[in-house]
Every structure is written in structure tokens, then in C-alpha cells.
């Protein structure tokens, strides 16, 4: 029986249940559909497009090694796949289950033709439920329930070969999709990444070797203390259970990182319950909060020209590399929402376009956590002090790397050159003082109580 394998954010051949099931049934037609219509405003952003181009190139090479090839199509996913099934005589479409609302709509539209498999989570999110059968809204409770059913199963290998169909359908060319950036000042540092399944496993090996100090080191942006696995996990080049079982047992680093894998599962369960979470406050009382509209302030934040070195370093790292250190993500996000009092959704959308790991669930849940608007979130009144954070987590070398105007300053002055009286002329003044911003945010919060 000929089957189609529908790839989405699961661009791998190892531990890929949809590929294995199709291979066991007979000839396989691997397909990736670029659907810019179903997601609407959530079509993949520019940084993800860059990654997708290279990840599809790697996947195609992997399929060629198995005697097969990757079919590329563009259009509404369900319509394209139905037409392909009719053209090739495929009797089933195998795919890994996804939880973004547009993918669930496409899955529903395929009906009985679609065979769904679980494989992008530690456990299927719909299986980790409250006593009443609903999805958890609080991570700590979710994690307790999930932990009772861990570790996950061991990953499965890739098939040794794929049987080919008697007829291959017509194929788009990847270059025709024009996924790579054209702006000369953007993505200049993307060469730090190696998209694809091999790159994912190399990143896991590198991280495992440095795992011992992860629990503490992940907070310091000036050192290589994080995994850099997030874009590989987002695009499904490596599965969470491959990561889980691939982590060396060193210190408490493995336990700390495995909790972060569980957070990914939690965010998928939350958008399953609340599919509009990327657009709507998790706590309705925040619908009344009076956000400021300041295009100038938003642009200064996007460009890393706020006068707060740790914020500016993070935003410039994001623009150049498509990624930002997690501690700095929290600092920059808090700055936009609390210091500038700009709606979290403006930041969420900027991250969606500029992050190579921008994930619908993670991005929306993390922004609402920082903003205080989510079902599981910080209090709105908790306002991160960027200057204090910069000193506490020793960001001096990180700032020197990404804010060249400040490279000549010593460690004491670099966190707040304006206060130290040594701000270079080509570096901007603070767009707002910390105390003034804090008082303004607290006053806005008091209005909606």
C-alpha cells in the first residue's frame, strides 16, 4: 500500500513514527507542504524560513541515502495532500500530530485519510490531564502529573531503506520558494547554526559534554552555558525523547534541562486548551490594561537602542543570529512590557519573525508569563531590573560582543555607562529611567485590580 508521509515540524528520519509506519506498509512518498494560508498571521517568520531552507536540504539528502526523495509542494496543506493522494493512489497519509490551531484544522480536513502518530513530545499532551480530564493551566501541577509517567520510551532508529512508488508526482524546487533573507544587514551571524538532523545530534553531543554546570551556567549570557537545541527541537530535527535519553547524567544539569523539555509539552497542552493564546490574554482582567502606543519606543527596542546595555545586546544578538540567550530573553521582554508599557503581543510578533526557534506555544506562553497576563505567570508587579540583572549575571563580555560602542568600558561602568558618566556619544541615552518606568507600570497595574 502506497503511503504519503507529511512532514511539518518533524524534519528527521530517526525516531520518526510516521516514517516508520509508512515504511512498514509499503512504498512511501515523503512530502513537505509550504502552507502560508492556513496559519494566517502565524505563517513562519523570516528567521524560521532561513532555517527551513537548510533543514529541508538536509532532510532531502537523508531521504536520498535511503533511496527515496522529498516532494515539495506549496498551497493549503489539506488540499495539496488530498490531490497528491488522488494522483498517486496513496491510501493513507502518515504524520506526527501537531497542536497549533491551523495544523489541527488541516488534520481534521484530511479525515480518515490521515493516520496520526505521537512523536514530538515526552508524552502526548492530551494524555497528561487534570482529574477532570482537562488540560493543565499551571506548570507545576502539570509537571507532577507528567513526572509520574517518565522517562519516555527509548527512541527508534530510522528505516534502513524506503520503498519507492511506481510514480513520483511533480516537485517544486526549494530555491523557487525564496526562503533565504535578502536584507544585507540581517542574519549576518546565522553561520553559527547547522540545521538538519546531523546538526541536531552534534549540538546534543556538545551540550552533553558541558552539562555538569548547566543549572547555574545557563543564567550567564557571557558563557556558553545553554544547549542551543531549541531550533532543532522546534523544527523536529531531533525528538524530545532522543534528547532525554541522550543527556549525560552529570550533576543536576540533566534534571534541570529535562524540566525544560517538560515545559515544551506544557505549552502544547495549553494551546490545545486555549488555541487563541497567542492573541488573547490568559487572564481576561488584563484586557482592560492601558498599553502605550509608541512606535518610536518599539523601534528602539527592536534595534537595540534603548540605552540599557543588556537589553540592547540581546536585541542585537537576536537580529544577527536569530537567537537570544534565555536569561536575556526574559530581561528584554520584561523591559518592553513593564518599562515601555507596550503590549506583549508586539514583542511576541517581533520574536516570531526574528527567532529561528519561534514556536507558537512556547512563544505565546513565555511572553504571557513575563507580562503577567497568562494562566501561569509572574505577577504583573514583578518588574525585572535590567541593570541589576546585568551585574548579577556578569554580562560584561556579552555586552562587549554585541554593543561595540561600549567595548572600551571597564566591568564596573559597562552595565550602566550613563550613570557612570562615561556614555560614548554614539550610544543612546536611556529612553526611560528605571524608577520612572517601574512606577508607571505599577500604576497601570493598579487601575485594573
PAVEX-479941 format. One line per 2 residues: number of its first residue (from 0); for each residue y, z, x of C-alpha. Coordinates in Angstrom, 2 decimals. Layout:
NUM) Y/Z/X  ...
This chain:
0) 0.00/0.00/0.00  3.37/-1.03/1.45
2) 5.98/1.74/1.52  9.66/1.98/2.36
4) 10.92/4.87/4.48  14.51/5.65/3.53
6) 16.36/7.21/6.46  19.52/9.22/5.93
8) 20.40/12.36/7.93  16.87/12.47/9.35
10) 17.08/9.88/12.11  13.92/10.82/14.00
12) 10.24/9.94/14.22  8.81/13.31/15.29
14) 8.35/15.95/12.61  9.40/13.37/10.02
16) 7.21/13.91/6.91  8.46/10.78/5.14
18) 7.46/8.58/8.08  4.07/10.23/8.40
20) 3.28/9.96/4.67  4.25/6.29/4.59
22) 2.23/5.55/7.73  -0.87/7.11/6.19
24) -0.50/4.93/3.07  -0.32/1.53/4.82
26) 2.41/-0.90/6.00  5.85/0.66/6.50
28) 9.35/-0.79/6.10  11.88/1.60/7.73
30) 15.33/1.27/6.13  18.79/2.74/6.64
32) 21.35/2.05/3.91  25.04/2.47/4.67
34) 26.34/3.63/1.29  30.12/4.00/1.19
36) 30.27/4.03/-2.61  28.01/6.90/-3.67
38) 29.71/9.56/-1.53  33.20/8.51/-2.69
40) 35.76/10.57/-0.77  32.90/12.05/1.28
42) 31.78/8.82/2.92  31.07/9.50/6.57
44) 34.15/10.10/8.70  35.23/8.30/11.84
46) 33.55/10.60/14.34  30.28/10.55/12.41
48) 30.43/6.75/12.33  30.53/6.68/16.12
50) 27.50/8.94/16.28  25.67/7.00/13.59
52) 26.06/3.71/15.50  24.40/5.16/18.59
54) 21.80/7.17/16.68  20.66/4.09/14.74
56) 20.43/2.18/18.01  18.15/4.90/19.38
58) 16.06/5.01/16.19  15.60/1.24/16.24
60) 14.36/1.47/19.84  11.92/4.22/18.88
62) 10.56/2.16/16.00  10.17/-0.85/18.29
64) 7.98/1.30/20.56  5.75/1.90/17.52
66) 5.50/-1.82/16.83  7.98/-1.72/13.96
68) 11.70/-2.27/13.39  14.63/-0.80/11.49
70) 16.06/-2.66/8.50  19.80/-2.15/7.98
72) 21.38/-2.65/4.57  24.79/-1.88/3.10
74) 25.64/-1.00/-0.51  24.82/1.54/-3.24
76) 21.65/3.15/-1.91  19.58/3.25/-5.11
78) 20.41/-0.37/-6.00  19.66/-1.62/-2.49
80) 16.35/0.22/-2.30  15.19/-0.96/-5.72
82) 15.95/-4.54/-4.75  14.10/-4.11/-1.47
84) 11.05/-2.69/-3.23  11.01/-5.64/-5.62
86) 11.42/-8.17/-2.80  8.73/-6.71/-0.53
88) 6.28/-5.41/-3.13  6.68/-1.86/-1.85
90) 5.09/0.56/-4.30  6.77/3.72/-3.01
92) 9.90/4.88/-1.20  9.38/7.89/1.04
94) 12.36/10.04/2.01  13.27/13.54/3.11
96) 15.02/15.50/0.38  18.81/15.92/0.70
98) 21.18/18.28/-1.12  24.58/16.58/-1.04
100) 25.51/15.74/-4.65  25.72/11.97/-4.05
102) 22.26/11.89/-2.46  20.80/13.86/-5.36
104) 22.32/11.29/-7.74  20.74/8.46/-5.75
106) 17.38/10.25/-5.70  17.49/10.66/-9.48
108) 18.33/6.97/-9.92  15.20/5.93/-7.98
110) 12.96/7.82/-10.41  9.18/7.60/-9.96
112) 9.53/5.07/-7.17  10.73/7.86/-4.85
114) 8.40/10.27/-3.03  10.44/13.16/-1.63
116) 9.38/15.37/1.27  10.84/18.55/2.74
118) 11.71/18.49/6.41  15.38/19.19/7.18
120) 15.30/22.97/6.67  13.37/26.02/7.77
122) 12.26/26.36/4.15  13.20/24.22/1.15
124) 16.44/25.82/-0.15  15.24/25.67/-3.76
126) 12.27/27.84/-2.77  14.47/30.69/-1.47
128) 15.83/32.13/-4.69  17.02/35.35/-6.27
130) 14.87/37.43/-8.59  16.32/35.44/-11.48
132) 15.37/32.13/-9.87  18.90/31.09/-8.89
134) 20.39/30.19/-5.53  21.82/32.97/-3.40
136) 25.61/33.17/-3.17  25.62/35.80/-0.37
138) 24.10/35.02/3.02  22.80/38.49/3.90
140) 20.66/38.60/0.74  19.52/35.01/1.34
142) 18.55/35.80/4.91  16.47/38.82/3.92
144) 14.52/36.66/1.47  14.14/33.77/3.89
146) 13.05/36.04/6.76  10.04/37.20/4.76
148) 8.73/33.62/4.89  9.35/32.87/8.58
150) 8.52/31.50/11.09  8.41/27.96/9.71
152) 5.42/25.70/10.14  4.93/24.07/13.51
154) 6.39/20.56/13.80  4.20/17.47/13.60
156) 4.14/14.62/16.13  5.32/11.07/15.48
158) 2.73/8.48/14.45  1.29/6.56/17.38
160) 1.87/3.25/15.63  3.29/1.89/12.37
162) 1.55/-0.87/10.43  3.97/-3.71/9.70
164) 4.40/-5.56/6.38  3.46/-9.19/5.87
166) 7.11/-9.97/5.09  10.25/-8.45/6.64
168) 13.40/-8.51/4.47  16.73/-9.83/5.74
170) 18.57/-7.46/8.04  22.24/-6.61/8.68
172) 23.45/-6.29/12.26  24.75/-2.92/13.38
174) 27.78/-4.42/15.11  28.83/-6.06/11.82
176) 29.31/-2.58/10.33  32.10/-1.87/12.87
178) 31.37/1.84/13.09  32.87/2.36/16.55
180) 36.51/3.55/16.85  39.29/1.14/17.74
182) 42.17/3.57/18.44  42.60/3.76/22.23
184) 43.71/7.41/22.23  40.79/8.67/20.18
186) 37.19/9.51/21.11  38.05/9.35/24.81
188) 35.63/12.16/25.56  32.70/11.12/23.39
190) 30.75/10.17/26.52  29.66/13.82/26.77
192) 27.16/13.09/23.96  23.75/11.42/23.97
194) 22.97/10.57/20.32  19.38/9.98/19.33
196) 16.08/11.79/19.32  15.70/11.88/23.11
198) 19.23/13.24/23.49  18.49/15.95/20.92
200) 15.42/17.16/22.77  17.25/17.11/26.08
202) 20.01/19.22/24.53  17.41/21.68/23.23
204) 15.82/21.97/26.67  19.19/22.56/28.32
206) 20.09/25.19/25.75  16.73/26.96/26.03
208) 17.25/27.33/29.77  20.59/29.09/29.14
210) 19.59/31.08/26.06  19.47/34.53/27.62
212) 23.22/35.17/27.31  23.80/33.25/24.08
214) 24.52/36.20/21.78  27.58/37.14/23.85
216) 28.36/33.91/25.68  28.79/31.84/22.51
218) 32.14/33.60/21.90  33.77/32.49/25.17
220) 35.19/28.95/25.00  35.71/28.67/28.75
222) 31.97/28.78/29.48  29.06/26.58/28.35
224) 27.56/29.25/26.13  26.75/27.28/22.97
226) 23.89/24.94/22.09  25.78/21.71/21.31
228) 22.86/20.96/18.99  24.93/20.78/15.80
230) 25.49/16.98/15.74  21.81/16.36/16.50
232) 20.80/18.70/13.67  23.34/17.18/11.28
234) 22.04/13.65/11.85  18.46/14.86/11.73
236) 17.55/13.72/15.23  15.72/17.00/15.62
238) 14.39/19.25/12.87  15.25/22.95/12.45
240) 11.63/23.92/12.93  11.48/21.91/16.17
242) 14.46/23.92/17.36  12.99/27.20/16.09
244) 9.72/26.74/17.96  11.42/25.17/20.98
246) 13.62/28.16/21.78  12.54/30.24/24.74
248) 12.11/33.95/23.95  14.81/35.30/26.24
250) 16.87/38.35/25.36  18.35/38.39/21.88
252) 19.73/34.85/22.18  16.87/33.22/20.28
254) 17.17/35.66/17.37  20.93/35.11/17.21
256) 20.62/31.32/17.16  17.78/31.33/14.64
258) 20.07/33.22/12.29  22.49/30.31/12.60
260) 19.72/27.90/11.66  19.23/30.04/8.57
262) 22.95/29.72/7.79  22.46/25.94/7.60
264) 19.74/26.49/5.00  22.02/28.86/3.09
266) 24.84/26.31/2.87  22.44/23.70/1.49
268) 21.31/26.12/-1.19  24.92/26.91/-2.07
270) 25.91/23.28/-2.59  22.74/22.83/-4.62
272) 24.06/25.53/-6.97  27.73/24.54/-6.66
274) 27.87/20.80/-5.85  31.69/20.71/-6.05
276) 32.08/23.46/-3.47  33.92/21.13/-1.08
278) 36.66/20.61/-3.68  36.79/23.85/-5.66
280) 37.41/27.47/-4.71  34.28/29.58/-4.84
282) 36.45/32.37/-6.28  38.47/30.98/-9.21
284) 41.29/33.50/-8.77  42.39/31.51/-5.71
286) 43.24/28.59/-7.96  46.50/30.48/-8.54
288) 47.39/30.84/-4.86  50.63/29.04/-4.00
290) 49.76/26.90/-0.99  52.59/25.41/1.04
292) 53.01/21.65/1.29  54.27/20.92/4.80
294) 53.27/17.53/6.25  55.13/18.39/9.45
296) 53.18/21.63/9.97  49.88/19.95/9.11
298) 50.58/17.16/11.61  51.50/19.67/14.33
300) 48.18/21.46/13.71  46.20/18.21/13.74
302) 47.79/17.09/17.00  47.56/20.46/18.77
304) 51.32/21.01/18.93  51.67/24.44/17.28
306) 52.90/26.43/20.28  49.77/28.59/20.18
308) 47.74/27.52/23.25  44.27/28.49/21.96
310) 44.90/26.61/18.70  46.28/23.56/20.48
312) 43.41/23.49/22.97  40.88/23.49/20.16
314) 42.56/20.75/18.17  42.88/18.54/21.24
316) 39.24/19.12/22.17  38.31/18.06/18.65
318) 40.32/14.84/18.84  38.93/13.88/22.23
320) 35.26/14.86/21.86  34.51/15.11/18.12
322) 33.51/18.73/18.55  35.11/22.14/18.92
324) 33.82/25.48/20.19  32.74/27.60/17.22
326) 34.95/30.62/18.01  37.91/28.27/18.30
328) 36.97/26.57/15.03  37.46/29.91/13.31
330) 40.76/30.53/15.08  42.18/27.09/14.29
332) 41.00/27.20/10.68  42.44/30.67/10.13
334) 45.72/29.51/11.66  46.04/26.60/9.22
336) 45.20/28.68/6.15  46.82/32.02/6.98
338) 49.62/31.28/9.47  50.72/27.99/7.89
340) 49.52/28.83/4.37  48.20/25.28/3.96
342) 45.32/24.65/1.56  41.93/24.96/3.28
344) 40.93/21.60/1.80  43.44/19.81/4.06
346) 41.71/21.26/7.10  38.27/20.61/5.67
348) 39.08/16.92/5.30  40.51/16.67/8.82
350) 37.34/18.21/10.22  35.26/15.84/8.06
352) 36.87/12.84/9.73  37.00/14.15/13.30
354) 33.80/16.18/13.78  30.61/14.44/14.90
356) 28.70/17.28/13.18  30.68/17.33/9.91
358) 28.19/18.48/7.29  29.07/18.68/3.59
360) 27.51/22.11/3.11  28.45/23.68/6.43
362) 31.98/22.29/6.48  32.89/23.45/2.97
364) 31.19/26.84/3.18  32.68/27.63/6.61
366) 36.19/26.68/5.53  35.92/28.80/2.41
368) 34.53/31.67/4.48  37.61/31.62/6.72
370) 40.00/31.05/3.82  38.60/33.95/1.82
372) 38.12/31.71/-1.21  34.33/31.40/-1.10
374) 31.47/33.22/-2.77  30.60/34.76/0.61
376) 33.79/35.02/2.62  36.20/37.11/4.63
378) 38.90/38.89/2.67  41.99/36.71/2.37
380) 43.94/39.50/4.03  41.88/39.25/7.21
382) 44.09/37.18/9.48  42.87/36.28/12.96
384) 45.49/36.84/15.65  45.17/33.74/17.87
386) 46.96/35.25/20.86  44.77/38.34/20.81
388) 41.64/36.25/20.33  42.62/34.05/23.26
390) 42.92/37.03/25.61  39.87/38.88/24.26
392) 37.58/35.90/24.77  39.22/34.80/28.05
394) 40.24/31.30/27.01  42.50/30.68/30.02
396) 40.36/27.97/31.66  39.66/26.40/28.27
398) 43.40/26.12/27.65  43.97/24.62/31.11
400) 41.34/21.97/30.38  42.79/20.84/27.07
402) 46.51/21.64/27.34  47.54/20.11/30.67
404) 51.18/21.19/30.20  50.04/24.78/30.82
406) 47.71/24.28/33.80  50.19/25.79/36.25
408) 50.42/29.14/34.42  48.52/32.23/35.50
410) 45.94/34.01/33.34  48.44/36.57/32.08
412) 51.01/34.04/30.85  48.86/31.17/29.64
414) 47.85/32.76/26.32  51.49/33.12/25.19
416) 53.87/31.30/27.55  56.78/31.65/25.15
418) 56.52/35.44/25.12  56.04/35.46/28.91
420) 59.25/33.47/29.31  57.62/30.56/31.15
422) 57.03/27.96/28.44  57.23/24.47/30.02
424) 59.80/22.13/28.48  57.08/19.70/27.40
426) 55.15/22.34/25.48  56.39/23.17/21.93
428) 57.73/26.49/20.74  55.63/28.38/18.20
430) 56.09/26.78/14.79  55.99/30.27/13.26
432) 55.76/33.80/14.65  52.53/35.71/14.15
434) 54.12/38.67/12.37  56.17/36.44/10.07
436) 53.12/34.33/9.22  50.97/37.39/8.55
438) 53.50/38.92/6.17  53.91/35.62/4.31
440) 50.15/35.22/3.86  49.68/38.80/2.68
442) 52.50/38.37/0.16  50.86/35.19/-1.18
444) 47.57/37.05/-1.50  49.15/39.95/-3.37
446) 50.51/37.56/-6.02  47.04/36.57/-7.22
448) 45.49/40.03/-7.39
